[in-house]
Amino acid sequence: MAIKEQEKTEMPKSAPPPGKLANWFIGLYEVYRFIARFFKEAFLPPYEFKELMRQCYEIGYRSVLLISTTGFITGMVFTKQSRPSLSEFGATSWLPSLVGIALLRTLAPLLTGLISAGKVGSSIGAELGSMKVSEQIDAMEVSATNPFKFLVGTRVLAATITMPILTFYTAMVGMLGALLNVSVNEGTSTVTFFQSALESITYLDIIASTIKAILFGFTIAIVGCYQGYHSSKGTEGVGKAANSAVVTAMFLIFVEEVVCVQIFSLFNT
Amino acid sequence: MLAKERTDEHSEKVIEIKSLYKSFGDYDVLEDATLNLYKGENLVVLGKSGTGKSVLIKIIIGLLSPDAGLVKVLGQTIDEISYAELLALRLRVGFSFQNSALYDSMTVRENLEFPLVRNRRDMTRPEVNETVEEMLDAVGLSQTINQMPSELSGGQRKRIGIARTLILKPEIMLYDEPTAGLDPITSKEINKLINDVQERYHTSAIVITHDLTCAKEVGNRVAMLVERRFERQGSFDEIFSSGDKQAQPFFDYNFIQ
């Protein structure tokens, strides 16, 4: 076969690179597209049930020990710190109600959200980041499989499902911590403690807490997946993805908490 | 028929690349690149590191988009088809990664099953098991079926990566630096495997490499990527003996000479 020389043609002109502001809007649009893609793909067949179950185990069950410890300590310490203020008015009997409302309305969702942002968010960011760097995500793409559905869809769904469960579990463990403190100091019985605590909790508190937990779970996983999925090449990129996943998720959790509190306070009045 | 005798210029084009341009920012990678892959041949793309060889096959498989130019794979223009059509096309085109890209969290069996169970949903569990075992047997690594990727050597990882690609029975194989980072003996085994794949599964292939031994052993035809274009195309011996100013330095620095 003869050696061929190609005919050379003129190269097309490329567009100038976008500025900083344009880049910011492009980034925002990318995030929007990522979230929209999740809603478009996660609920359509084929479903990845096995991977979803595995992720529920990883995100939910594997967080139980950490959540239990922090929840118990928070309940106990919050009760201890609240006692002096209440005792000034001779209102220590209100401690179970106060702890119950505080835990369910804010402490449990926020605590579970923040701990999960650190544990689950960083893990998702680092895992997907290293998969991206080692071309494992590309390998899924080229084997005619949709990696988004397998990696992002399952993780976000699993976090969204498990977070409300973890939140109520945290609230329960926190109440046990509070019970221990109240029993030792006031000698309150378990039945009296829970009767008093549960009397002050309304359905709105439970709904608000569930909605917040769902929001936090979704935020943690979608941020972790986005950072990991778009991590730059190299090990430095993996570290940055994990770090950004935690910082961004924590910040967004606080913003969502403020917004939710404002919205649900309208229903309380 | 010997692998070396397969090339036929008049046979069907399975990949057609015409005036392809690709750049990353200010860095031009491919400029007016034109190349064809004919049915049944192993085409080796030779070039120095960083000249855009891997970029080329990533454009072919749709992992990267071209800036301009035509890329036609099995009759379909890559940047004109939908994502669903692209996924369907990828069933017919296999891609073997430079670093194998095995899924770290899965065993060898799960790695091979992954594309199979998601694309051949009509297959029963015994059929899946049989296909996985057949593929592992084809690459000579049946004993590794329950091992994790971290327990495998570099050569074994390459073979498992090729087996995972072959499991969907593609018509075209794209090999990205198949012998990179391997010792000469393992490289020779991989070269033999590439030729075996061509013989056994009647695939057409593009082999990206800068390893001249690999090019000589597996290539029916060689295309040299020099300064963003395919300046020279022909058989290995034709390019090697041409004394061309651009091709020759590449050979001069290689141990084969």
Interface residues (C-beta under 8 A of the other chain):
Chain A: M1 A2 I3 K4 E5 Q6 K8 T9 M11 P12 S14 P17 P46 S130 M131 S134 E135 Q136 D138 A139 M140 E141 V142 S143 A144 T145 N146
Chain B: T7 E9 S19 Y21 S23 G25 D28 E31 D32 A33 T34 K58 I61 G62 L63 D67 A68 L87 A88 R90 L91 V93 G94 F95 F97 Q98 N99 A101 L102 Y103 D104 F114 P115 R118 N119 R121 R164 T165 L168 R221 R229 F230 E231 R232 Q233 G234 S235 E238 I239 S242 D244
